[in-house]
Amino acid sequence: MSLHYIKASTVKKLANRHGKRAGKGFLEALDRLVERKVLQALAEHNGNKVTLDEALAAYILGNK
């Protein structure tokens, strides 16, 4: 499976800075999660806005 939404080298570097490794399965799962969350945001009404914004990201991702 190829990654479409994340940059593997960046995720691997982040994991490495914390003394961990990011395996192929983790990267693929993270890529699928990003796709699901974007699709979830696209399905949200969001007041007829065309642009996905910070407020929608906070709602979908659960950030405050």
Backbone as numpy.savetxt, mean C-alpha at the origin, in Angstrom:
# Nx Ny Nz CAx CAy CAz Cx Cy Cz
5.28 -14.19 -9.57 4.43 -13.01 -9.57 5.32 -11.78 -9.57
5.00 -10.81 -10.42 5.76 -9.57 -10.44 5.05 -8.53 -9.58
5.81 -7.62 -9.03 5.27 -6.56 -8.20 4.83 -5.40 -9.08
3.67 -4.85 -8.77 3.13 -3.77 -9.59 3.07 -2.45 -8.84
2.94 -2.47 -7.53 2.62 -1.25 -6.79 3.69 -0.82 -5.80
4.62 -1.67 -5.47 5.67 -1.30 -4.52 7.03 -1.49 -5.18
8.01 -0.81 -4.63 9.38 -0.95 -5.11 10.11 -1.85 -4.11
10.41 -3.06 -4.54 10.98 -4.08 -3.65 12.28 -3.62 -3.00
13.13 -2.95 -3.75 14.43 -2.55 -3.20 14.27 -1.57 -2.05
13.30 -0.69 -2.13 13.07 0.28 -1.06 12.56 -0.42 0.20
11.65 -1.36 0.05 11.13 -2.10 1.19 12.24 -2.95 1.81
13.05 -3.57 0.96 14.16 -4.39 1.47 15.17 -3.55 2.23
15.48 -2.35 1.73 16.42 -1.46 2.42 15.87 -1.03 3.78
14.59 -0.74 3.84 13.96 -0.37 5.11 14.05 -1.51 6.11
13.72 -2.71 5.67 13.80 -3.88 6.54 15.23 -4.10 7.00
16.19 -3.93 6.09 17.60 -4.13 6.41 18.09 -3.14 7.46
17.62 -1.89 7.37 18.02 -0.89 8.37 17.54 -1.26 9.77
16.53 -2.11 9.84 15.99 -2.55 11.12 16.44 -3.98 11.46
17.44 -4.46 10.74 18.02 -5.76 11.03 17.18 -6.95 10.59
16.32 -6.73 9.62 15.45 -7.80 9.10 15.63 -7.93 7.60
15.04 -8.98 7.06 15.01 -9.18 5.61 13.56 -9.28 5.17
13.28 -8.79 3.98 11.93 -8.87 3.41 11.96 -9.96 2.33
11.26 -11.05 2.59 11.22 -12.16 1.65 10.25 -11.92 0.51
10.36 -12.78 -0.49 9.51 -12.68 -1.69 8.02 -12.74 -1.32
7.67 -13.66 -0.43 6.26 -13.80 -0.04 5.73 -12.56 0.65
6.56 -11.94 1.50 6.16 -10.71 2.18 5.92 -9.60 1.17
6.85 -9.44 0.24 6.73 -8.38 -0.76 5.49 -8.57 -1.63
5.21 -9.81 -1.99 4.01 -10.08 -2.80 2.74 -9.78 -2.01
2.72 -10.16 -0.73 1.56 -9.89 0.11 1.36 -8.39 0.29
2.45 -7.65 0.48 2.37 -6.20 0.62 1.85 -5.56 -0.66
2.29 -6.05 -1.79 1.82 -5.55 -3.08 0.32 -5.78 -3.24
-0.15 -6.98 -2.86 -1.59 -7.28 -2.93 -2.38 -6.38 -1.98
-1.83 -6.10 -0.80 -2.50 -5.23 0.17 -2.66 -3.82 -0.41
-1.62 -3.32 -1.04 -1.69 -1.98 -1.64 -2.79 -1.96 -2.70
-2.83 -2.99 -3.54 -3.87 -3.04 -4.57 -5.27 -3.05 -3.95
-5.48 -3.89 -2.92 -6.79 -3.96 -2.27 -7.20 -2.62 -1.67
-6.26 -1.94 -1.03 -6.58 -0.66 -0.39 -6.89 0.41 -1.43
-6.18 0.43 -2.54 -6.47 1.40 -3.60 -7.85 1.12 -4.20
-8.14 -0.14 -4.45 -9.47 -0.50 -4.98 -10.57 -0.13 -4.00
-10.31 -0.32 -2.72 -11.28 0.05 -1.68 -11.50 1.57 -1.70
-10.45 2.34 -1.86 -10.57 3.80 -1.93 -11.34 4.23 -3.17
-11.10 3.55 -4.28 -11.80 3.88 -5.51 -13.30 3.59 -5.42
-13.67 2.60 -4.63 -15.08 2.24 -4.48 -15.82 3.16 -3.50
-15.09 3.92 -2.71 -15.69 4.81 -1.72 -16.28 6.04 -2.42
-17.45 6.49 -1.96 -18.14 7.63 -2.60 -17.32 8.92 -2.52
-16.88 9.32 -1.36 -16.00 10.47 -1.13 -16.55 11.78 -1.71
-17.83 12.00 -1.59 -18.44 13.28 -1.98 -18.26 13.67 -3.43
-18.32 12.72 -4.33 -18.17 12.95 -5.78 -16.81 13.51 -6.18
-15.82 13.44 -5.31 -14.48 13.90 -5.67 -13.84 12.90 -6.63
-13.06 13.41 -7.55 -12.35 12.56 -8.49 -10.97 12.17 -7.93
-10.41 13.05 -7.12 -9.06 12.85 -6.60 -9.08 12.08 -5.28
-8.21 11.09 -5.18 -8.02 10.39 -3.91 -7.14 11.29 -3.05
-7.64 11.67 -1.87 -6.90 12.63 -1.05 -6.51 12.07 0.32
-5.88 12.92 1.14 -5.38 12.49 2.44 -6.51 12.04 3.36
-7.65 12.72 3.30 -8.77 12.36 4.17 -9.28 10.96 3.83
-9.36 10.65 2.55 -9.80 9.33 2.13 -8.77 8.28 2.54
-7.50 8.60 2.39 -6.44 7.68 2.81 -6.53 7.39 4.30
-6.77 8.43 5.09 -6.90 8.24 6.53 -8.09 7.35 6.86
-9.18 7.54 6.14 -10.39 6.73 6.36 -10.14 5.26 5.97
-9.57 5.03 4.82 -9.36 3.68 4.30 -8.27 2.96 5.07
-7.19 3.67 5.39 -6.04 3.05 6.04 -6.14 3.05 7.56
-7.11 3.77 8.10 -7.29 3.78 9.54 -6.33 4.70 10.27
-5.70 5.63 9.56 -4.79 6.58 10.19 -5.58 7.74 10.74
-5.09 8.31 11.77 -5.77 9.46 12.37 -5.04 10.72 12.04
